[in-house]
Amino acid sequence: MKAIAAALAVCASFLAVSVVLAQTQNSVKPPAAAAPKYDPAIYAELQKAPEKARNRANPLQNDADAVAAGAILFEQHCAECHGHSAEGSRKAPSLLVPEVQNATPGTLFWLLTNGVVRKKMPVWSKLPEPRRWQLVRYIKSLGSAAPAAESPAHKP
């Protein structure tokens, strides 16, 4: 009988230690990836688009399916860095800010095509043009769906 009591005591001790270790590990987890503080310099690349590129119109502007197709492409190629709602993360900036939403479709297309390699934004020139225009259409559609995403610099 003493052997059974001793075995139960050892098991209870192991259980208690396991619970304490599990709680300690859970409390040491790093915070979830938060969007970085707003920095207008992050969006300076948009100003580098040549005038000819800025003035390009999106040939899919009136295509009702372009937004949905762009959303699928965004989830496949962009959400990992920019966030599933384009809110930004530690890896990449928000696409909901006025700098992006007020950029011309041609500017966004140019940026997608050329990337910003030094900031780890890939070059998407191998993605067929219609797909890049679908992405542009989707990104621009986010502006009407997210009015609360204005940058701190523009808040009163």
DSSP file (Angstrom, degrees, kcal/mol; ACC not computed):
  #  RESIDUE AA STRUCTURE BP1 BP2  ACC     N-H-->O    O-->H-N    N-H-->O    O-->H-N    TCO  KAPPA ALPHA  PHI   PSI    X-CA   Y-CA   Z-CA
    1    1 A M     >        0   0    0      0, 0.0     4,-2.1     0, 0.0     5,-0.2   0.000 360.0 360.0 360.0 -38.3    0.0    0.0    0.0
    2    2 A K  H  >  +     0   0    0      1,-0.2     4,-2.2     2,-0.2     5,-0.2   0.857 360.0  55.3 -64.6 -33.8    2.9    2.3    0.8
    3    3 A A  H  > S+     0   0    0      2,-0.2     4,-2.3     1,-0.2    -1,-0.2   0.891 107.9  48.1 -65.7 -40.3    4.4    1.7   -2.7
    4    4 A I  H  > S+     0   0    0      2,-0.2     4,-2.4     1,-0.2    -2,-0.2   0.914 111.8  49.5 -66.7 -42.7    1.1    2.8   -4.4
    5    5 A A  H  X S+     0   0    0     -4,-2.1     4,-2.1     1,-0.2    -2,-0.2   0.897 111.7  49.1 -62.9 -40.0    0.9    5.9   -2.2
    6    6 A A  H  X S+     0   0    0     -4,-2.2     4,-2.2     2,-0.2    -2,-0.2   0.905 110.8  50.0 -65.9 -41.9    4.5    6.7   -3.1
    7    7 A A  H  X S+     0   0    0     -4,-2.3     4,-2.4     1,-0.2    -2,-0.2   0.898 110.9  49.4 -64.0 -41.0    3.9    6.2   -6.8
    8    8 A L  H  X S+     0   0    0     -4,-2.4     4,-2.6     2,-0.2    -1,-0.2   0.891 109.6  51.6 -64.6 -39.1    0.8    8.5   -6.7
    9    9 A A  H  X S+     0   0    0     -4,-2.1     4,-2.1     2,-0.2    -2,-0.2   0.906 110.3  48.5 -63.9 -41.7    2.8   11.1   -4.9
   10   10 A V  H  X S+     0   0    0     -4,-2.2     4,-2.5     2,-0.2    -2,-0.2   0.924 112.4  48.9 -64.2 -44.7    5.5   11.0   -7.6
   11   11 A C  H  X S+     0   0    0     -4,-2.4     4,-2.4     1,-0.2    -2,-0.2   0.913 110.6  50.2 -61.1 -43.7    2.9   11.2  -10.4
   12   12 A A  H  X S+     0   0    0     -4,-2.6     4,-2.4     2,-0.2    -1,-0.2   0.884 109.9  51.4 -62.8 -38.6    1.2   14.2   -8.7
   13   13 A S  H  X S+     0   0    0     -4,-2.1     4,-2.5     2,-0.2    -2,-0.2   0.932 110.3  48.0 -64.0 -45.8    4.6   15.9   -8.4
   14   14 A F  H  X S+     0   0    0     -4,-2.5     4,-2.4     1,-0.2    -2,-0.2   0.896 111.6  50.9 -61.7 -39.6    5.4   15.4  -12.1
   15   15 A L  H  X S+     0   0    0     -4,-2.4     4,-2.3     2,-0.2    -1,-0.2   0.924 110.5  48.3 -63.1 -45.1    1.9   16.7  -13.0
   16   16 A A  H  X S+     0   0    0     -4,-2.4     4,-2.3     1,-0.2    -2,-0.2   0.915 112.2  48.7 -62.7 -43.9    2.4   19.8  -10.8
   17   17 A V  H  X S+     0   0    0     -4,-2.5     4,-2.6     1,-0.2    -1,-0.2   0.905 110.7  51.6 -63.6 -41.3    5.8   20.5  -12.4
   18   18 A S  H  X S+     0   0    0     -4,-2.4     4,-2.5     2,-0.2    -2,-0.2   0.913 109.8  48.9 -61.9 -43.5    4.4   20.0  -15.9
   19   19 A V  H  X S+     0   0    0     -4,-2.3     4,-2.3     2,-0.2    -2,-0.2   0.927 112.2  48.2 -62.8 -45.5    1.6   22.5  -15.2
   20   20 A V  H  X S+     0   0    0     -4,-2.3     4,-2.2     1,-0.2    -2,-0.2   0.921 112.9  48.1 -62.3 -44.7    4.0   25.1  -13.8
   21   21 A L  H  X S+     0   0    0     -4,-2.6     4,-2.5     1,-0.2    -1,-0.2   0.906 110.7  51.2 -63.3 -42.0    6.4   24.7  -16.8
   22   22 A A  H  X S+     0   0    0     -4,-2.5     4,-2.1     1,-0.2    -1,-0.2   0.907 111.3  47.6 -62.5 -41.9    3.5   25.0  -19.3
   23   23 A Q  H  X S+     0   0    0     -4,-2.3     4,-1.8     2,-0.2    -1,-0.2   0.887 111.4  51.2 -66.6 -38.4    2.3   28.2  -17.6
   24   24 A T  H  X S+     0   0    0     -4,-2.2     4,-0.8     1,-0.2    -2,-0.2   0.917 110.8  47.9 -64.4 -43.9    5.8   29.6  -17.6
   25   25 A Q  H >< S+     0   0    0     -4,-2.5     3,-0.6     1,-0.2     4,-0.3   0.881 111.5  50.7 -66.1 -38.1    6.3   28.9  -21.3
   26   26 A N  H >< S+     0   0    0     -4,-2.1     3,-0.8     1,-0.2    -1,-0.2   0.850 108.7  51.4 -67.8 -33.9    2.9   30.4  -22.2
   27   27 A S  H 3< S+     0   0    0     -4,-1.8    -1,-0.2     1,-0.2    -2,-0.2   0.631 105.3  56.6 -80.4 -11.5    3.6   33.6  -20.3
   28   28 A V  T << S+     0   0    0     -4,-0.8    -1,-0.2    -3,-0.6    -2,-0.2   0.418  76.1 125.0 -98.1   0.3    7.0   34.1  -22.0
   29   29 A K    <   -     0   0    0     -3,-0.8     3,-0.1    -4,-0.3    -3,-0.0  -0.313  67.5-112.6 -59.8 139.7    5.6   34.1  -25.6
   30   30 A P        -     0   0    0      0, 0.0     3,-0.1     0, 0.0    -1,-0.1  -0.386  42.1 -90.9 -68.8 154.1    6.5   37.2  -27.6
   31   31 A P        -     0   0    0      0, 0.0     3,-0.1     0, 0.0     0, 0.0  -0.250  53.2 -87.3 -62.7 154.3    3.6   39.5  -28.4
   32   32 A A        -     0   0    0      1,-0.2     2,-0.4    -3,-0.1    -3,-0.0  -0.237  58.5 -82.0 -60.0 151.2    1.8   38.9  -31.7
   33   33 A A        -     0   0    0     -3,-0.1     2,-0.3     1,-0.0    -1,-0.2  -0.394  56.1-164.8 -60.8 114.3    3.3   40.7  -34.7
   34   34 A A        -     0   0    0     -2,-0.4    55,-0.1    -3,-0.1     3,-0.1  -0.690  27.2 -96.9-100.7 154.7    2.0   44.2  -34.6
   35   35 A A        -     0   0    0     -2,-0.3    55,-0.2    53,-0.1     3,-0.1  -0.445  48.0-108.3 -66.1 141.5    2.1   46.7  -37.3
   36   36 A P        -     0   0    0      0, 0.0    58,-0.1     0, 0.0    -1,-0.1  -0.219  44.0 -82.2 -67.1 162.4    5.0   49.0  -37.1
   37   37 A K        -     0   0    0      1,-0.1     2,-0.1    -3,-0.1    -3,-0.0  -0.314  60.7 -87.1 -61.5 149.8    4.5   52.6  -36.1
   38   38 A Y        +     0   0    0     -3,-0.1    -1,-0.1    55,-0.0    -3,-0.0  -0.387  51.2 174.5 -62.9 130.4    3.5   54.9  -38.9
   39   39 A D    >   -     0   0    0     -2,-0.1     3,-1.8    -3,-0.1     4,-0.4  -0.908  23.0-158.0-140.0 108.7    6.5   56.2  -40.9
   40   40 A P  G >  S+     0   0    0      0, 0.0     3,-1.3     0, 0.0     4,-0.1   0.772  89.7  70.5 -60.4 -24.5    5.8   58.3  -44.0
   41   41 A A  G >  S+     0   0    0      1,-0.3     3,-1.6     2,-0.2     4,-0.3   0.784  85.3  68.9 -62.9 -25.7    9.3   57.5  -45.3
   42   42 A I  G X  S+     0   0    0     -3,-1.8     3,-0.5     1,-0.3    -1,-0.3   0.833  99.6  48.8 -60.2 -31.1    8.2   53.9  -45.8
   43   43 A Y  G X  S+     0   0    0     -3,-1.3     3,-1.4    -4,-0.4     4,-0.4   0.312  78.1 103.7 -94.3   8.3    6.0   55.1  -48.6
   44   44 A A  G X   +     0   0    0     -3,-1.6     3,-1.4     1,-0.3     4,-0.4   0.782  67.1  71.7 -62.3 -27.6    8.6   57.2  -50.4
   45   45 A E  G X  S+     0   0    0     -3,-0.5     3,-1.4    -4,-0.3     4,-0.3   0.819  86.3  65.7 -59.0 -30.1    9.1   54.6  -53.1
   46   46 A L  G X  S+     0   0    0     -3,-1.4     3,-1.0     1,-0.3    -1,-0.3   0.831  95.5  57.4 -61.4 -30.5    5.7   55.5  -54.5
   47   47 A Q  G <  S+     0   0    0     -3,-1.4    -1,-0.3    -4,-0.4    -2,-0.2   0.631  94.1  68.6 -74.6 -12.9    7.1   58.9  -55.4
   48   48 A K  G <   +     0   0    0     -3,-1.4    -1,-0.2    -4,-0.4    -2,-0.2   0.527  68.9 115.4 -85.9  -6.0    9.8   57.3  -57.6
   49   49 A A  S <  S-     0   0    0     -3,-1.0    58,-0.1    -4,-0.3    59,-0.0  -0.452  73.6-114.4 -65.4 131.2    7.4   56.0  -60.2
   50   50 A P     >  -     0   0    0      0, 0.0     4,-2.7     0, 0.0     3,-0.3  -0.269  24.6-111.2 -63.0 154.9    8.1   57.7  -63.5
   51   51 A E  H  > S+     0   0    0      1,-0.2     4,-2.1     2,-0.2     5,-0.1   0.889 117.9  55.2 -56.1 -42.7    5.4   60.0  -64.9
   52   52 A K  H  4 S+     0   0    0      1,-0.2     4,-0.3     2,-0.2    -1,-0.2   0.902 111.7  44.5 -58.8 -41.1    4.6   57.7  -67.8
   53   53 A A  H >4 S+     0   0    0     -3,-0.3     3,-1.4     1,-0.2    -2,-0.2   0.920 110.8  53.6 -68.7 -44.2    4.0   54.8  -65.2
   54   54 A R  H 3< S+     0   0    0     -4,-2.7    52,-0.6     1,-0.3    53,-0.5   0.851 107.4  52.7 -58.2 -35.2    1.9   57.0  -62.9
   55   55 A N  T 3< S+     0   0    0     -4,-2.1    -1,-0.3    -5,-0.2    -2,-0.2   0.500  80.6 116.2 -84.1  -3.8   -0.4   58.0  -65.7
   56   56 A R    <   -     0   0    0     -3,-1.4    50,-0.7    -4,-0.3     2,-0.3  -0.449  59.5-139.1 -67.1 134.3   -1.2   54.5  -66.8
   57   57 A A        -     0   0    0     -2,-0.2    -2,-0.1    48,-0.1    -1,-0.1  -0.666  20.4-108.9 -91.8 150.4   -4.8   53.6  -66.4
   58   58 A N    >   -     0   0    0     -2,-0.3     3,-1.8     1,-0.2     4,-0.2  -0.697  21.0-155.9 -78.8 115.6   -5.9   50.2  -65.0
   59   59 A P  T 3  S+     0   0    0      0, 0.0     3,-0.3     0, 0.0    -1,-0.2   0.664  94.9  52.7 -66.7 -13.1   -7.5   48.4  -68.0
   60   60 A L  T >  S+     0   0    0      1,-0.2     3,-1.8     2,-0.1     6,-0.2   0.202  72.3 115.0-104.2  14.8   -9.5   46.3  -65.5
   61   61 A Q  T <  S+     0   0    0     -3,-1.8    -1,-0.2     1,-0.3     5,-0.0   0.848  85.4  35.3 -54.2 -38.4  -10.9   49.3  -63.6
   62   62 A N  T 3  S+     0   0    0     -3,-0.3     2,-0.7    -4,-0.2    -1,-0.3   0.269  87.6 116.3-102.0  11.5  -14.5   48.4  -64.7
   63   63 A D    X>  -     0   0    0     -3,-1.8     3,-1.3     1,-0.2     4,-0.5  -0.726  53.8-156.3 -83.7 114.2  -14.1   44.6  -64.5
   64   64 A A  T 34 S+     0   0    0     -2,-0.7     4,-0.4     1,-0.3     3,-0.3   0.766  91.5  50.5 -63.4 -26.4  -16.4   43.4  -61.8
   65   65 A D  T 3> S+     0   0    0      1,-0.2     4,-2.4     2,-0.1    -1,-0.3   0.582  87.8  84.0 -88.1 -10.2  -14.4   40.3  -61.3
   66   66 A A  H <> S+     0   0    0     -3,-1.3     4,-2.6    -6,-0.2    72,-0.3   0.868  87.7  51.7 -65.2 -37.8  -11.0   42.0  -60.9
   67   67 A V  H  X S+     0   0    0     -4,-0.5     4,-2.2    -3,-0.3    -1,-0.2   0.939 112.3  45.4 -65.0 -46.4  -11.4   42.8  -57.2
   68   68 A A  H  > S+     0   0    0     -4,-0.4     4,-1.6     2,-0.2    -2,-0.2   0.911 115.1  47.3 -64.2 -42.3  -12.3   39.2  -56.3
   69   69 A A  H  X S+     0   0    0     -4,-2.4     4,-2.2     1,-0.2    -1,-0.2   0.902 111.8  51.5 -65.1 -40.2   -9.4   37.8  -58.4
   70   70 A G  H  X S+     0   0    0     -4,-2.6     4,-2.8    64,-0.3    -2,-0.2   0.861 105.3  55.9 -63.7 -36.0   -7.1   40.4  -56.9
   71   71 A A  H  X S+     0   0    0     -4,-2.2     4,-2.2     2,-0.2    -1,-0.2   0.896 107.9  48.2 -63.7 -40.1   -8.1   39.3  -53.4
   72   72 A I  H  X S+     0   0    0     -4,-1.6     4,-2.0     2,-0.2    -2,-0.2   0.933 113.3  47.2 -65.2 -45.8   -7.2   35.7  -54.2
   73   73 A L  H  X S+     0   0    0     -4,-2.2     4,-2.9     1,-0.2     5,-0.4   0.896 110.2  53.6 -62.4 -39.9   -3.8   36.8  -55.5
   74   74 A F  H  X>S+     0   0    0     -4,-2.8     4,-2.7     1,-0.2     5,-2.5   0.931 108.8  48.6 -60.3 -45.9   -3.3   39.1  -52.5
   75   75 A E  H  <5S+     0   0    0     -4,-2.2     5,-0.2     3,-0.2    -1,-0.2   0.881 116.4  44.1 -61.6 -38.1   -3.9   36.2  -50.2
   76   76 A Q  H  <5S+     0   0    0     -4,-2.0    -2,-0.2    -5,-0.1    -1,-0.2   0.875 132.2  15.0 -74.4 -38.7   -1.5   34.0  -52.2
   77   77 A H  H  <5S+     0   0    0     -4,-2.9    -3,-0.2    -5,-0.1    -2,-0.2   0.667 132.1  26.8-114.5 -21.0    1.4   36.5  -52.7
   78   78 A C  T >X5S+     0   0    0     -4,-2.7     4,-2.8    -5,-0.4     3,-1.3   0.733  94.4  76.9-120.4 -31.4    1.0   39.5  -50.3
   79   79 A A  H 3><S+     0   0    0     -5,-2.5     4,-1.8     1,-0.3    -4,-0.1   0.794  84.7  68.7 -61.4 -30.6   -0.9   38.7  -47.1
   80   80 A E  H 34 S+     0   0    0     -5,-0.2    -1,-0.3     1,-0.2    11,-0.1   0.879 119.4  19.4 -56.9 -37.6    2.1   36.9  -45.5
   81   81 A C  H <4 S+     0   0    0     -3,-1.3    11,-0.8     2,-0.1    10,-0.4   0.847 131.9  40.9 -99.2 -44.1    3.9   40.2  -45.3
   82   82 A H  H  < S-     0   0    0     -4,-2.8     6,-3.2     1,-0.2    13,-0.3   0.533 112.7-108.3 -86.7  -5.9    1.2   42.9  -45.5
   83   83 A G    ><  -     0   0    0     -4,-1.8     3,-1.6    -5,-0.4    -1,-0.2   0.080  31.0 -83.2  91.8 152.8   -1.3   41.1  -43.4
   84   84 A H  T 3  S+     0   0    0      1,-0.3    -1,-0.1     2,-0.1    -5,-0.1   0.758 133.8  37.2 -65.5 -24.8   -4.6   39.4  -44.4
   85   85 A S  T 3  S-     0   0    0     -6,-0.1    -1,-0.3    -3,-0.1    -2,-0.1   0.184 117.1-109.5-109.0  15.2   -6.4   42.7  -44.3
   86   86 A A  S <  S+     0   0    0     -3,-1.6     9,-2.9     1,-0.1    10,-0.6   0.700  78.6 135.2  65.1  21.7   -3.5   44.7  -45.7
   87   87 A E        -     0   0    0      7,-0.2     7,-0.3     1,-0.2    -4,-0.2   0.575  64.1-117.8 -77.5  -9.3   -3.1   46.3  -42.3
   88   88 A G        -     0   0    0     -6,-3.2     2,-0.3     5,-0.3    -1,-0.2  -0.073  29.7-154.4  92.2 163.6    0.7   45.8  -42.3
   89   89 A S        -     0   0    0      3,-3.2   -54,-0.1    -8,-0.1   -55,-0.1  -0.840  45.2 -74.3-155.1-171.4    3.0   43.9  -40.1
   90   90 A R  S    S+     0   0    0     -2,-0.3   -55,-0.1     1,-0.2    -8,-0.1   0.758 129.9  51.5 -67.6 -22.1    6.6   43.9  -39.0
   91   91 A K  S    S+     0   0    0    -10,-0.4    -1,-0.2     1,-0.2    -9,-0.1   0.825 122.7   5.7 -83.8 -33.4    7.5   42.6  -42.4
   92   92 A A  S    S-     0   0    0    -11,-0.8    -3,-3.2    29,-0.0    -1,-0.2  -0.990  78.3 -99.2-154.0 153.9    5.7   45.1  -44.6
   93   93 A P        -     0   0    0      0, 0.0    -5,-0.3     0, 0.0     2,-0.1  -0.186  45.3 -86.8 -76.2 166.4    3.7   48.4  -44.3
   94   94 A S        -     0   0    0     -7,-0.3    -7,-0.2   -58,-0.1     3,-0.2  -0.399  23.2-158.3 -66.1 144.1    0.0   48.9  -44.3
   95   95 A L  S    S+     0   0    0     -9,-2.9    -8,-0.1   -13,-0.3    -1,-0.1   0.259  83.4  75.9-103.8   8.3   -1.6   49.3  -47.7
   96   96 A L  S    S+     0   0    0    -10,-0.6    53,-0.1     4,-0.1    -1,-0.1   0.537  70.2 106.1 -95.2  -9.0   -4.6   51.1  -46.2
   97   97 A V  S >> S-     0   0    0     -3,-0.2     4,-2.6    53,-0.1     3,-1.0  -0.285  84.1-109.6 -73.2 157.3   -2.9   54.4  -45.6
   98   98 A P  H 3> S+     0   0    0      0, 0.0     4,-2.9     0, 0.0     5,-0.2   0.827 114.3  65.4 -56.8 -34.0   -3.6   57.5  -47.7
   99   99 A E  H 34 S+     0   0    0      1,-0.2     4,-0.2     2,-0.2    -4,-0.1   0.884 113.6  32.1 -57.4 -38.0   -0.2   57.3  -49.4
  100  100 A V  H X4 S+     0   0    0     -3,-1.0     3,-0.9     2,-0.2    -1,-0.2   0.910 120.2  49.5 -83.9 -47.2   -1.2   54.0  -51.0
  101  101 A Q  H 3< S+     0   0    0     -4,-2.6    -2,-0.2     1,-0.3    -1,-0.1   0.800 114.1  46.1 -65.9 -28.3   -4.9   54.6  -51.4
  102  102 A N  T 3< S+     0   0    0     -4,-2.9    -1,-0.3    -5,-0.3    -2,-0.2   0.529  90.0 106.4 -90.5  -6.8   -4.3   58.0  -53.1
  103  103 A A  S <  S-     0   0    0     -3,-0.9    -3,-0.1    -5,-0.2   -56,-0.0  -0.386  80.8-104.2 -68.2 150.2   -1.6   56.7  -55.4
  104  104 A T     >  -     0   0    0      1,-0.1     4,-2.0    -2,-0.1     3,-0.3  -0.372  25.2-115.1 -71.0 155.1   -2.6   56.2  -59.0
  105  105 A P  H  > S+     0   0    0      0, 0.0     4,-2.5     0, 0.0     5,-0.2   0.891 118.5  55.8 -55.8 -38.4   -3.3   52.7  -60.3
  106  106 A G  H  > S+     0   0    0    -50,-0.7     4,-2.4   -52,-0.6   -52,-0.2   0.875 104.6  52.1 -62.7 -37.5   -0.3   53.1  -62.6
  107  107 A T  H  > S+     0   0    0    -53,-0.5     4,-2.3    -3,-0.3    -1,-0.2   0.928 111.4  46.0 -64.3 -45.4    2.0   53.9  -59.6
  108  108 A L  H  X S+     0   0    0     -4,-2.0     4,-2.5     2,-0.2    -2,-0.2   0.895 112.2  51.3 -65.0 -39.6    0.9   50.8  -57.7
  109  109 A F  H  X S+     0   0    0     -4,-2.5     4,-2.4     2,-0.2    -2,-0.2   0.919 110.0  50.1 -61.9 -43.5    1.3   48.7  -60.9
  110  110 A W  H  X S+     0   0    0     -4,-2.4     4,-2.4     1,-0.2     5,-0.3   0.905 111.1  48.7 -61.5 -42.9    4.9   50.1  -61.3
  111  111 A L  H  X S+     0   0    0     -4,-2.3     4,-2.7     1,-0.2    -1,-0.2   0.904 112.0  48.3 -66.7 -41.0    5.7   49.3  -57.7
  112  112 A L  H  < S+     0   0    0     -4,-2.5    12,-2.3     1,-0.2    -1,-0.2   0.905 113.8  48.1 -63.1 -40.4    4.4   45.8  -58.1
  113  113 A T  H  < S+     0   0    0     -4,-2.4    12,-0.7    -5,-0.2    -2,-0.2   0.892 124.3  28.7 -67.5 -40.9    6.3   45.3  -61.3
  114  114 A N  H  < S-     0   0    0     -4,-2.4     3,-0.4    -5,-0.2    -2,-0.2   0.665  91.9-162.4 -98.7 -19.7    9.6   46.6  -60.0
  115  115 A G     <  -     0   0    0     -4,-2.7     2,-0.2    -5,-0.3     8,-0.2  -0.015  30.6 -97.5  64.6-176.0    9.4   45.8  -56.3
  116  116 A V  B > > -A  121   0A   0      5,-1.7     5,-2.2     1,-0.1     3,-1.9  -0.672  42.9-179.8-138.5  78.2   11.6   47.4  -53.6
  117  117 A V  G > 5S+     0   0    0     -3,-0.4     3,-2.0     1,-0.3    -1,-0.1   0.840  76.4  57.1 -57.2 -41.1   14.3   44.7  -53.3
  118  118 A R  G 3 5S+     0   0    0      1,-0.3    -1,-0.3     2,-0.1    -3,-0.0   0.715 111.6  44.6 -66.6 -17.1   16.3   46.5  -50.6
  119  119 A K  G < 5S-     0   0    0     -3,-1.9    -1,-0.3     2,-0.2    -2,-0.2   0.193 122.5-108.0-107.0  13.8   13.2   46.6  -48.4
  120  120 A K  T < 5S+     0   0    0     -3,-2.0    -3,-0.2     1,-0.2    -2,-0.1   0.651  72.0 142.4  70.1  19.2   12.4   42.9  -49.3
  121  121 A M  B   < -A  116   0A   0     -5,-2.2    -5,-1.7    -7,-0.0    -1,-0.2  -0.826  50.7-127.6 -86.9 116.5    9.4   43.8  -51.5
  122  122 A P        -     0   0    0      0, 0.0     2,-0.5     0, 0.0    -7,-0.1  -0.180  12.8-111.5 -66.9 157.4    9.7   41.2  -54.4
  123  123 A V        -     0   0    0     -8,-0.2     3,-0.3    -9,-0.1   -10,-0.2  -0.776  27.6-171.1 -83.1 125.5    9.7   42.1  -58.0
  124  124 A W    >   +     0   0    0    -12,-2.3     3,-1.4    -2,-0.5   -11,-0.2   0.049  47.3 119.5-108.3  25.2    6.4   40.8  -59.5
  125  125 A S  T 3  S+     0   0    0    -12,-0.7    -1,-0.2     1,-0.3     4,-0.1   0.752  72.0  58.9 -63.8 -23.5    7.3   41.4  -63.2
  126  126 A K  T 3  S+     0   0    0     -3,-0.3    -1,-0.3   -13,-0.1    -2,-0.1   0.666  83.6  93.1 -80.0 -15.7    6.9   37.6  -63.9
  127  127 A L  S <  S-     0   0    0     -3,-1.4     5,-0.2     1,-0.1    -3,-0.0  -0.663  97.9-100.0 -73.0 127.9    3.3   37.7  -62.7
  128  128 A P    >>  -     0   0    0      0, 0.0     4,-1.9     0, 0.0     3,-1.0  -0.125  29.8-114.0 -53.1 144.8    1.3   38.3  -65.9
  129  129 A E  H 3> S+     0   0    0      1,-0.3     4,-2.5     2,-0.2     5,-0.2   0.871 114.5  55.3 -49.1 -47.2    0.2   41.9  -66.4
  130  130 A P  H 3> S+     0   0    0      0, 0.0     4,-1.9     0, 0.0    -1,-0.3   0.875 107.5  51.1 -58.3 -34.5   -3.5   41.2  -66.0
  131  131 A R  H <> S+     0   0    0     -3,-1.0     4,-2.1     2,-0.2    -2,-0.2   0.901 109.1  50.2 -67.9 -40.3   -2.8   39.6  -62.6
  132  132 A R  H  X S+     0   0    0     -4,-1.9     4,-2.2     1,-0.2    -1,-0.2   0.897 109.9  50.6 -64.7 -38.4   -0.8   42.6  -61.4
  133  133 A W  H  X S+     0   0    0     -4,-2.5     4,-2.6     2,-0.2    -1,-0.2   0.865 107.5  54.0 -66.9 -34.3   -3.7   44.9  -62.5
  134  134 A Q  H  X S+     0   0    0     -4,-1.9     4,-2.4    -5,-0.2   -64,-0.3   0.908 108.0  49.9 -63.5 -41.2   -6.1   42.7  -60.5
  135  135 A L  H  X S+     0   0    0     -4,-2.1     4,-2.9     2,-0.2    -2,-0.2   0.924 110.5  49.7 -61.3 -44.0   -3.9   43.2  -57.5
  136  136 A V  H  X S+     0   0    0     -4,-2.2     4,-2.7     1,-0.2     5,-0.2   0.934 110.1  50.8 -59.7 -46.1   -3.9   46.9  -58.0
  137  137 A R  H  X S+     0   0    0     -4,-2.6     4,-1.5     1,-0.2    -1,-0.2   0.902 112.6  46.6 -59.3 -42.6   -7.7   46.9  -58.3
  138  138 A Y  H  X S+     0   0    0     -4,-2.4     4,-1.1   -72,-0.3    -2,-0.2   0.944 111.8  49.7 -65.5 -48.4   -8.0   44.9  -55.1
  139  139 A I  H >< S+     0   0    0     -4,-2.9     3,-0.7     1,-0.2     4,-0.4   0.913 112.0  48.3 -58.6 -43.8   -5.6   47.2  -53.2
  140  140 A K  H >< S+     0   0    0     -4,-2.7     3,-1.0     1,-0.2     4,-0.5   0.834 104.8  60.3 -66.1 -31.3   -7.5   50.3  -54.3
  141  141 A S  H >X S+     0   0    0     -4,-1.5     4,-0.8     1,-0.2     3,-0.6   0.756  91.6  69.2 -67.7 -22.6  -10.8   48.7  -53.3
  142  142 A L  H <X S+     0   0    0     -4,-1.1     4,-1.0    -3,-0.7    -1,-0.2   0.763  86.1  68.5 -67.7 -24.4   -9.5   48.5  -49.7
  143  143 A G  H <4 S+     0   0    0     -3,-1.0     3,-0.3    -4,-0.4    -1,-0.2   0.863 100.7  45.2 -64.3 -37.2   -9.7   52.3  -49.4
  144  144 A S  H <4 S+     0   0    0     -3,-0.6    -1,-0.2    -4,-0.5    -2,-0.2   0.729 114.9  49.4 -78.7 -20.5  -13.5   52.4  -49.5
  145  145 A A  H  < S+     0   0    0     -4,-0.8    -2,-0.2     1,-0.2    -1,-0.2   0.570 112.7  45.9 -93.0  -9.4  -13.7   49.5  -47.1
  146  146 A A    ><  +     0   0    0     -4,-1.0     3,-1.6    -3,-0.3    -1,-0.2  -0.492  53.2 155.0-135.2  66.2  -11.3   50.8  -44.4
  147  147 A P  G >  S+     0   0    0      0, 0.0     3,-0.6     0, 0.0    -1,-0.1   0.746  74.3  64.0 -66.0 -21.4  -12.0   54.5  -43.6
  148  148 A A  G 3  S+     0   0    0      1,-0.2    -2,-0.0    -3,-0.1   -52,-0.0   0.448  81.2  84.5 -80.7   1.6  -10.4   54.1  -40.1
  149  149 A A  G <   +     0   0    0     -3,-1.6    -1,-0.2   -53,-0.1   -53,-0.0   0.162  57.2 136.2 -92.8  21.0   -7.0   53.3  -41.6
  150  150 A E    <   -     0   0    0     -3,-0.6   -53,-0.1   -53,-0.2     5,-0.1  -0.337  61.2-102.0 -69.2 152.5   -5.9   56.8  -42.1
  151  151 A S    >   -     0   0    0      1,-0.1     3,-1.6   -55,-0.1     4,-0.4  -0.356  23.9-117.2 -74.6 153.4   -2.3   57.6  -41.1
  152  152 A P  G >  S+     0   0    0      0, 0.0     3,-1.2     0, 0.0    -1,-0.1   0.805 112.4  65.7 -59.1 -29.1   -1.6   59.3  -37.8
  153  153 A A  G 3  S+     0   0    0      1,-0.3    -3,-0.0     3,-0.0    -2,-0.0   0.767 103.1  46.8 -65.6 -23.0   -0.1   62.2  -39.7
  154  154 A H  G <  S+     0   0    0     -3,-1.6    -1,-0.3     2,-0.0    -3,-0.0   0.426  87.7 105.5 -99.7   0.8   -3.5   63.0  -41.1
  155  155 A K    <         0   0    0     -3,-1.2    -4,-0.0    -4,-0.4     0, 0.0  -0.595 360.0 360.0 -81.8 143.2   -5.5   62.8  -37.9
  156  156 A P              0   0    0      0, 0.0    -1,-0.1     0, 0.0    -3,-0.0   0.517 360.0 360.0 -68.9 360.0   -6.6   66.1  -36.4
